[in-house]
Amino acid sequence: MLNAPLVARALEHYETKNIDFIDGYIAAVMEKQGITELYSFDRKHISRILAISRKEP
């Protein structure tokens, strides 16, 4: 089941940060859960979300 506020926030990230929708959705879920760190190889997109600190795996 889709969560409309999460989808709306993901679209906001997609449009304003110029990132993939799925990255925006991951960021929205992380924001909702209060998670601020993410291990990812994606240096380009995730780094555009200032509330998330990307860690090298």
Backbone torsions as a table, in degrees:
resi	resn	phi	psi	omega
1	MET	NA	132.7	179.7
2	LEU	-77.8	145.0	176.9
3	ASN	-106.3	107.4	-172.8
4	ALA	-56.0	-44.9	178.9
5	PRO	-62.4	-36.6	177.6
6	LEU	-67.4	-41.5	178.3
7	VAL	-64.2	-41.6	178.7
8	ALA	-62.4	-42.9	178.9
9	ARG	-67.0	-39.7	177.3
10	ALA	-61.3	-42.2	177.7
11	LEU	-65.0	-36.1	177.1
12	GLU	-62.5	-45.9	176.5
13	HIS	-61.7	-44.4	-179.7
14	TYR	-56.5	-45.4	-176.2
15	GLU	-78.4	-41.9	-173.7
16	THR	-88.2	-27.6	-177.5
17	LYS	-103.8	-4.0	179.8
18	ASN	55.4	52.5	178.2
19	ILE	-121.1	167.6	176.8
20	ASP	-64.0	150.0	179.7
21	PHE	-57.6	-44.0	-177.1
22	ILE	-63.8	-36.5	175.3
23	ASP	-64.8	-38.5	176.5
24	GLY	-64.7	-37.5	178.7
25	TYR	-68.5	-43.2	176.8
26	ILE	-59.1	-44.3	179.0
27	ALA	-62.5	-40.6	179.4
28	ALA	-63.8	-42.1	178.2
29	VAL	-65.0	-42.6	179.1
30	MET	-62.0	-43.4	177.8
31	GLU	-59.4	-44.8	-179.0
32	LYS	-62.5	-36.8	-178.0
33	GLN	-87.5	-5.3	-179.4
34	GLY	75.3	23.8	179.6
35	ILE	-91.1	130.7	-175.3
36	THR	-117.4	-7.2	179.9
37	GLU	-121.7	142.8	-179.3
38	LEU	-141.8	128.9	172.7
39	TYR	-85.3	120.7	-175.7
40	SER	-155.9	146.4	172.2
41	PHE	-82.5	-12.4	-176.6
42	ASP	-77.6	93.7	-179.2
43	ARG	-77.3	-27.5	-171.8
44	LYS	-80.4	-58.0	-171.1
45	HIS	-78.7	-49.2	-175.9
46	ILE	-62.4	-33.4	-180.0
47	SER	-65.3	-16.4	178.7
48	ARG	-77.6	-15.0	177.3
49	ILE	-93.0	104.1	-172.8
50	LEU	-65.6	-24.5	-179.2
51	ALA	-77.1	-9.5	-178.0
52	ILE	-113.5	130.4	175.6
53	SER	-98.7	114.9	-179.6
54	ARG	-84.1	131.4	178.2
55	LYS	-110.6	143.2	178.0
56	GLU	-76.0	127.9	178.7
57	PRO	-67.4	NA	NA
